[in-house]
Amino acid sequence: MGKKIRLAYLVTHPIPYQAPLLRMMAAQPDIEFEAFFGTDFTTRPFVAGEFKQMIDWDVPLLEGYRSTTLARLDKQPQAGVLEPLSLWRPLSRGMARELDRGQFDALWIHGYAHVSHWAAIASAKKRGIKVMIRDEATPISAQRSGLKRLAKRAFFEAFKLGIDAYLAIGELNKRYYVEHGVDPKDIFSVPYAVDNDRFKAQAQEAAKNRAAFKRDLGIEEGRPVVLFVAKLIERKRPRLLLDAFAKIRANPALRDPVLAFAGDGPQRAELEALANALPEGSVKFLGFKRQNELPACYDLCDAFVLPSGQEAWGLVVNEVMCAGKAVICSDMIGAAPDLCRPGENGAIFRSDDVDDLARALTDVLGDADKLAAYGKRSLEIVERWSYREDVAGIRAALAHVLPGRIIP
């Protein structure tokens, strides 16, 4: 081994789920690490669009690693407002100069659908710097016509010329790259993960007050709780879950289940009106929950459902699995093939099929012992889907693009 590898990381903005991983990369003894952001709006409180709620992340986003926020070519957003991200936003400048200053060996980029990132790739290749890309795209992440698929394949043929390694967040993401002509030997597993230790510890702490939380909500002991955590918007399909729940709640084998919605959004009034047709106490609306309030919700439930019509990943699945709960996902959830294993820790149902979701709910809730075993298995699965695996995958990719410079 020679001198330390100098690794730059470029992403649109500081992402709460990524901060612990960036700290771990900065702690690698044989890597000099620095992150670059196109905008830093997430480091300050801002109002989220659908919620109309002030978001202030309760985790340190910039601590434990070196970082630089790049200058902008486009207009800075108004303070306190969620900045829209797009092909052209944020439009940053100065990355080429930073690559020269840092004398980097490799550039890791998160997200390929940004003009600033394309410019960074070109700057890196001009300087002989290896480029690694990580992105959320999967075969189910968007509806694509035949023409669009051909266009995307053509885009990748050109895009691949600038990329030395691909960091796959999961099985569907890897499949997407392969379908677009990427050689599997250039793909490395860097799974989408959350801070497992943090969520596990917070859920364990919340368990101490579970009985009181249930009493406050009017949920009697012994009644299984089905949980939904997301915005109450059409794409998340909360109405589908409510309709499926209405079909199964009277089944005596299911022990009088309760459905809890944690979240807010434009569909709340409609959902509350529909819930009024069910027996009192069958459906609970917990409202918008901040990040530090979610572990108590995860601990409260016995089974978690993410019924979205389309979800690039769904990190909430990781989070609830850290609390040791069964999970039910639609087949349009990116995380489902990796984390939701039918017959082991939950079920997968056909998207937008209310009867198949009702079937999944009945299967998971129908046996108390199996439900508990599913939860235990969820924790076992997610414990091997962590930042540790991410660091190992990044190191393996670096060893691939810079042979002899690092031990995987």
Secondary structure, DSSP 4 states (H G I P E B T S, - for coil): --SPEEEEEEESS--TTTHHHHHHHHT-TTEEEEEEES--GGGS-EEETTTTEEE--SS-SSTTSEEEEPEESSPPPPTTBPPP--SSSS-EE-HHHHHHHHT-SEEEEE-S--HHHHHHHHHHHHTT-EEEEE----TTSS---HHHHHHHHHHHHHHGGG-SEEEESSHHHHHHHHHTT--GGGEEE------HHHHHHHHHHHHTTHHHHHHHHT--TT--EEEEES-SSGGG-HHHHHHHHHHHTT-GGG-S-EEEEE---TTHHHHHHHHTTSPTTSEEEEE---GGGHHHHHHH-SEEEE--S-BS--HHHHHHHHTT-EEEEETTBTTHHHH--BTTTEEEE-TT-HHHHHHHHHHHHS-HHHHHHHHHHHHHHHTTSSHHHHHHHHHHHHHHHSTTS---
